[in-house]
Amino acid sequence: MTAWCWGFGWGDDAIDAKTRSMMDLAMIGALGKMHEWELHCRGAIGNGVTKEELRAIVHVIGICCGVPQAMECLRSARKVLEEERALALIRRQPPGHALHNCLKQAGIRPAL
């Protein structure tokens, strides 16, 4: 399954990765698969999807699937964006900074 999804599905150049990520978020949000939505939200940000585009995707989910489902997606998007901001702050600090030391003590290694 993984080989088919990531090989065939994501390997098709007809749709660029950013657009495909946006489509995935809309469909996964419609299905209410919030754990998957959060994971794909991180990937979408990595593929260049902006905060404004995430907002627009959540609006479409609200129109098509209802406000309660849009609110679930919005909560997940906020969580992901807050975590991304925190990681960006940590990455800007020199090695050995207190933030790095706190994470090290917690057993967390942020990707630098």
Number of C-alpha atoms within 10 A of each C-alpha: 6 8 9 10 10 11 11 11 13 16 13 11 9 8 12 12 19 17 14 16 23 21 14 17 27 23 15 18 26 21 13 16 14 18 12 13 24 21 13 17 23 17 16 23 19 13 16 14 18 13 13 9 13 21 15 14 21 25 19 17 24 20 12 13 17 13 15 11 19 23 15 17 30 19 13 18 20 14 13 17 16 12 13 14 12 11 14 14 11 19 15 10 12 10 11 10 11 12 14 18 14 12 13 13 9 9 9 11 11 12 8 8
